[in-house]
Amino acid sequence: MDFWQRYRAIDARDTRFDGQFFTAVSSTGIYCRPSCPARTPKAENVTFYETSAAAHEAGYRACKRCLPEAVPGTPAWNVRSDVAGRAMRLINDGVITREGVDGLAQRLGYSPRQLNRILSQELGAGPLSLARACRSQIARTLLASTDMLLADVAFASGFNSVRQFNDTIGEVFAMTPTALRATAAKPHHGGAAAPSAAGPVPLTLNLPYREPFDPGIFDFLAVRAIPGIEVASTGPNGMATYARTLRLPRGNASFSVTYSPVTYGPSKSGASLQLTATVADLHDLPALLSRVRRLFDLDADPQAIDEALAADSRLADRVAAIPGMRMPGAVDPQELLIRAMIGQQITVAAARTALTQLSVAGSPAGPGAPGLDRFFPTATELAHQGRALLRGPQRRIDSIVAAAEAMASGALDFGYGDDVPSLERKLLPLPGVGPWTVGYVAMRVLGAPDIFLANDAAVRNGLKLLPPREGLSATFQEVSPWRSYATMHLWRTAAKKRSVREQPA
C-alpha cells in the first residue's frame, strides 16, 4: 500500500488494517492503529510505520485511546519469506528472549550486525526493539485481561526483570503498569496467576482476530485429534472447543481455545475466541500465545484472501458460503513432520489410528484437563520405540524412525524460521519424504500461503466437485499468493461430499 491508500484506510477507520501498519502523528507525538476513533490527522503530519517498534524508535508513544498494541498481528510475516518475515516469526516465538540476538542471527544464517541492518532497513527497528514491542503487547494483554501479580506479568511477557518491565511500559505507553491495568475493564479469573501447591493457575485471555472467522478449523482439528493428547468438541449453539498438551522450550503446558458464535437478543455481541492456558514456566507464555495464534491462523487478513479467491469462478460460491476460512498451523514443527509422514497416502481416519498407537510412547502429562493425559512423543522417544509401535509397510516405518533419529540427534533442525526453499533442502533428502510432505509441512509450520497440493487425493476429489471453467489453470495460479487457502476449500468440499455419502439412506 502506498501513502494515500493507507491514509484513506485511516480516514475510513478500517479495522481490517489494524496491526498491518501503524499511524504516527507528529503534531501529537503518538502512534495509533488505523481504526483509531480520534479525528483524522492532516496528511502532512502523518508517517506510516510497518511495526509499532519502528514508531517507538522514531520517538512516538502509543495512543491511550485506541491501544494500538491490542490488535491481531500482521499477516505479512507468513506472506513474506524474506529474512524480515522469518525473523519476525522467530521473535514472536520468543527466540530473542531465550537465545538473544546472536541466537536469532545464527538461526537465520547472518551475523548480528547484518541482521540488525536488514531489519532496520526493512522494518524500521532492530531485533531488540522488535522483541521489546512484542513483549509490550503481551504485557498489555495480561494487564488488561488478568489479575496476575505485576512481577508475574513481567516475566510472563519475556522481560528479564521487573525494573526493565516498568521502564518499558512507561516508555511505550506513557503510563505505569498499574495505570495501564486501570484503563481496561477486564473480567476476573480467580485471582493472581501464580504457582500454588496445586500447580500453576490457568490464564484466560481473549484472542483478537480479523473478521470474518470460519469456525470450521475446529472441525479440521477435531477429526485429526489424537486421544489423550488432544480433545475437540462441539457444543450447543455452534460453540466449539479444542484443547491439547504440548511441550514448550522451558517446560510443559496445556491450553484450550473456545469459540463462541454471535449471540442475538438485547445483548447482541460478536463471536469470540477465548484461550485458557496453563504453563509450568511463565517465561513460556509468549511462545504459547504465538503458537496458538499460528495454529488458528489469527493474524490472517481474511477479507483480502476471500476477495482474491472469489475472483476465481470455480471458488466464488465456496467463498461466499464459507467466508473467513483459516489455514491450521502447528504448535510443534517436529510433531507435524511425523504426523505428515504417517498421513501420506492413507485416509485421515487411518492416520489418526496409527498416531493413536504411536502416542503410547509419549510421557504422561499428569493431572490436568479432562481427556488430556499425555504428550506427543518426542523425537527421542519415537527413535527408541517407534519400530515397536508403528504398523504398516516396513519401508514406511524405517523412514519415520529415520526422521525421528535425525531430529533427536540434531542432524535435522527446522522450524518457524525457515522458508519453503530451505525446508525443501532439509526435508527432501529424507527417505519417504516427497513434495507433498514438504508442501503440507510448509503450509502448517511456516504458514506459507501459496502452496497448492495438486497431487493430494482429497484436492483432486474436491476439484471434481467444482464447476468446470475453461481457460483456468489446474493449479489455481490465478489466486496466487493464496493457493494454500484454495487447497483448504477443496479439502472442505471433498470432506463435505464424503460425509454426505456416508450418511445412512
N, C-alpha and C positions, 0 to 999 in steps of 0.2 A: 504494500500500500504506500502511495506517496503522501505528501503532507496534506493535500487538500482532501484526499479520501479519508484520512484519519480525522481531519478537522470536521468533516461532515458527520462522521461517526460520533464524535463527542457532542456536536450540536444536536444530534438526534437522541443522545443519551442511550446509545445502542448497547444493551447488556451483552450482546454476542461477543463484543471485543474486549470485555473485561478480562484482564490477565494477558492479553495478547500484545498490548503496549501500554505505556503509561504517559500521562499528560502532565508536564511541568509548566507552571505559570510563573514567569519572572516577577510579575507585579505583586504576588503574594508569597513567593518563596516556598510553595507547596507543590506536591505532585498528587495526582488523582487517578482513579480508574476512569475509563471512557464514559461510563454511565453516571458519573457524579451529578447529583441534582443541583449543584451550585450553578449560578449564571455562567453561560458560555463565555470564556475569556476572549479578548481580542486576539486575532491571529498573530499579530506581531509580538505578543507576549508569550506565545506557546512554543515549547520544544517537546518533541516526542522522543521517548526512550524505549528501547527494546525490553529493558528489565528495570525493576524498582531499584536494584543495586546501582545502576547507571545514574538514575535520577538522584539517588542519595549521594553518590560520588560527586555529582555536579553541585551539591550544596542545598538540595531541596529536602523538605520534610514531608512525611505522609499526611494526607488530609484526614482530619479528625471526623469529618462528616461522612465521607464515603468509604473510609477504611480500605485503601487500595490493596492491602495485603490479604484481605478476606475474599479472594476470588479464585476460580479454578486456575490451574497453571496454563502456560501457553502450549498449544498443540505443536508448535514449531519444533520442539525437541525430538519428536518422533519423525516428523516430515524431513527435517534436516539430518543428513547423515554425515555432515562435516564434523570437524573437531569440536566446534562450539556446541552443536547438538549432543554429541556423545559426552562431552564434559558436563553438560547440564544434567543429563540423565544420572551420571555418577555423583554429582554434587547433591542432587535431590535424594539419592540413596544414602547419603552420609559419608561418602568416601573421604572427604577432607577432614571431617571430624575424627575418623578412625585412623587415617593414614597420612594426613597432611597434604600440602600441595605437592610435595615430592612424590607421594604415592599416587596421586591423581595423574601427575605428569608421566610417571612410569607406565601406568596403565594405558595411557594414550599414545605412548611412544615419542614423547617430546621432553625436552629439558624444561624445568620450572620457568626459566626465563622466556623461552619460546612460547610456552603455554600462556603465560601472563600477557605477552604481547598479542597473541592471537585473540584471546578473549577480550582484551581491552579494545582491540580494533573492531571485533565483531559485535560485542555486546555492551561495550561502554564501561566495563568494570572487570577487574581481575578476579581470579578464583576465590581469594579470601573474601572479597566484597560480595560476590555472588553467594558464597556459603553463608555469610552473615545475614543476607537478605532472606535466605531460606530459613535460617534459624528464627529470625524475627517473625516470619509468617507463622511458623509453628507455635512460637511463644504467644503471639496474639490469639491464635485459635484456642490454646489451652487456657489462657487467662479469661477469655470470654465464655468458654463452654464448660469449664470445670471449677471445682473448689480446691484444686491441688495447692499445696504449700508453694510459696514463691520459689523456694530453693529447689523443690522438685521440678517446677516448671523450667527453671534454668537448665538443669541437667537433662531433662527430657527433650528440650529444644536443641540440645547439642552444644550448649555453652560449657566452657571448662571451669567457670567459677561464677558465683553469684554477683561479684563485682562486675565482671565482664557483661553479664546479663543485664544488670541495672544500667550500665553505661550505654549499651547498645540500644536498649528500649528507649532511653532518654534521647539518644541521637536520632533515631529513626522516627519516633512518634511524638517527640517533644513532650512526653509525659512519663511519670514514674510507672512501674508495673502495677502498683495499687490503683493509680488513677485510671490507667488503661482498662483494668478489670472493671472499674466502677462505671465506665461508659457503656458497657454491654449488658443488656438484660439477658440473663442466662438461666437455664434450668439447673437445678441442683441434683446431684447424683450420689448422694450419700456421703458427703464429706471429702476430706483430702484423699487424693490417690497416693498413698504411701504404703510401703510394705508393712504387713502386720503378721501376727502369729499364724493367721490362716493363709498367708501368702499375699501376693500383690492384689491391689484393689482394681477392678476393671475401670477403664476410662470410657466415657461415652461422648462422642463428638458427631456433629453433623458434617457431611461431606458435600462441599459445593460442587456444582457441575453446571454445564450449559444445557439449556433446554433445546430440543426435546430429548427425553431419555426413554429408550425402549427397554423394559424390564426383561425382555427375552434372554438377556445374558445370564439371568439366574437359571433359566431352563437349560442353557448350554452347559453351565457348570454342574447342574443337578444330575444330568444323565451321565456325566463323567465322574461323579463324586465317588471316592474310594471310602467304603465304610470304615469307621474308626478314625480316619484322618480328616474327612470332610462330611458335612451334614448340610443338606439343602432341603428346603420345604416351601410349600406354597400355602398360604393361609386364606382366610375369608377376605372378600372384597379386594382381591388382587394383591394382597401383601405377599412378600417373598423374603426368604432369609437364606443366606449362605454363611457357613461357619467352617473353620478349619484350624488345625495346628500347623505351626511352622517353626523352623529354626532361623534365628537371626544372628548377626555377627557376634553378639555378646551373650546370647542366651536364648531360651525358648520363649515362645509366645503362642497366643491363640487369639482369634478375632471372629466376630460375626458382623455381617452387614445386612441391615433390614431395609427393605423398600416399602414405603407406604404411599399408595397412589393418591391421586387427587380425591379430596372429600368434598361433598356438597352439603349445603344447608346454611344456616346462619353463620357458621364459622368456616366458610369455604377456604381451603388452603391448597397450596401446590404440593406435588409429590416430593418426598424427601428420602434421602439416604442417610441412615444413621449407623455409625461404626461403634461397636463395643469391643475394646481390645484389652488384653492382659499381657504385659511383658515382664519377664523376670528381671530385666535391667532397663531402667528408664532411658538410658543412652540409646537404646534400640528403637525408640518411638519414631524418630524421623524416618528411619529405613522402613518401618512398618507402614507408616502413612503413605510413603512414596510407593510402596509395592501394592498396597490396596488400591490406590488411585490408578496404578497401571493395570491391575487386574480387571477393574471395571471401566477402564478407558475414560476416566472422568475429566481429562484435560482436552478431550477432542472438541472440535467445532462441528457439531452435527448438522447445522444449517448449511455450512459450506460443502460438507460431504454429500448431503442429500441433494443439494442443488446440482452438483456435478453428476451424481448417479442418475438423477431423474432426466437429465438431458439425453440419456441412452434410452431409446424407446422400449428396449427389452426389459428395463428395470423400472420404468416410470410408475407402473401400477404397484410394484412391490414397495417402492419407496413411499408412495402415497399411503399405502396400507400400514407400513411399519416405519414411521419416521424415527430418527434418532437411534438407529441400530449401533451398538458398540462392538468393538473387537476385543475379546477377552485377552488379558495379558497373562503374566506368570509371576508368582511370588518367589520362585526358586528356579533359576536357569538350569541347574543340573537335573533337578527333578523333571523339568519339562522335556529335556532331551530324552530321558529314559521313557517317559510317557509317549513321546512321539515315536520312538523306535519300536515300542511294543505295539502301538496302534497302527503301524504300517500294514496295509493290505488286509486288514481284518475289520470287522464291524466295531462300532463304539461299544456295544454290549460285550463282545468278546474281549476287547481290550480292557474293559472295566473288570471282567472276571480275572484276567491274567494279573492285573495290577493289585487286585484284592489278595490274590495268592501271594504275590511278591511282598505285600505290605507287612506280612508276618515278621519280616526281618527288621522292621522298624522298632526303635526303642519305645517303651511305654511313656505316655505323656503325664501320668499321674492324675489326680483329681482335677476336674475342670468342667467344661460344658458337657451336657448330656450327649452321648454318642461320640465324643472325641476322646480316645484313649491311647493313641499312639501317634508317632511322627512318621512321615515318609522316610524310608531307609536312606541313609547317607550313601555316598559313593563307596566308602569303605565297607559298609555293611553289605551292599549289593555285590561288591567284588568277592566277599568271603562266602556269602550264602546264596547268591543268585542262581548258580547252577542247580542247587538242590530244590529251589522253589519254582523256577521257570518251567513251563511246559511248551511243547511245540517242536519245530524243526531244530536240530542241533546247531545248524549254521546261524539261525537267528539268536539262539541262546548265547553262542560264542560271541557274536557281535555286540550284544547288550552287555555281557560281562566285560568284554574288552573295553568298551566305552567307560564303564564304571571304574575299571582299573586305571585307565588313563586319567580320569578326573581325580581319583583318590591319590594318585602319585603326583599330581600337578602337571603332568605332561599335557593335559588338555585343560585350558583355562579360558573361559569365555563368559560373557555376561552383558550387562546393560551398556557397557562402554564400547561394544563392538558395533561395526556397521555390517551391511549384508556381504560385501566382498571379503572382509576379514572372517566373518562367520563361515563363509564357503571354504576359505583356505584352511580353517581349523577342523571343520566337520567332515567335508567330503572325503578326505583320506581315510576316515574310519571305515572299517568293514561294515557293511549293512546300512550305510547312510548314503542316501541319494538326494537328488534335487528336491523331492517332495519334503523330506525330513528337514532339510535346511530351510526351505521356504516356510514350513509350519513353525519352526523354531524362531525364525526371523519375525514372523507375524506376532507371536505371543511373547517372546522375550524382549525384542527390540521395539515392538510396536510399529514395525515397518508397514507403512500404509499402502504400498504399491506392489503387493505380492498377489499373483494370480496362480492358483494351483490347478493348472489346466488338466493334469493327469489324474486328479483326485476323482474317485468314483462318484462321490456324492455331488461334486461340482458338475460332472458330466450329466448326472441324473437331473440335477436342478436345471441345467441349461436346456434339457429336452422339454421341460415344462414351461419354459418361457416362450412368448410369441416369437416366431422366426422373423428376422429382419434382414433384408438383402443389403449388402454393402457394408455391414458392420463386422469388425474383427472378432474372431472366435476367442481372443484373449482379452477382450474389453479394453483395448488400448485407448478407446475414446474417453474413458473415465479416469485415466491416469491423472494424478498420482494416488487415486483412491481405490485401486483394484482389490486391495485386501477386504474392503467393505463390500465390494461386489461379490467376492468369494463368500462372505458371511451371508449375504442374501441368497445365494444359490444353495448354500448348506441348509438354510432355513426352509427354502422351497422344497428341497428334497426330503427333509425331515417331516414336513407337514404332510406331504403326499404319502410317505411311508406310514405315518401314524393313522391317516385315514384308511389306508389299505388294511392295516392290522386290526381295525375295529371289527367286532363281530357283526355278522349280517343282521 
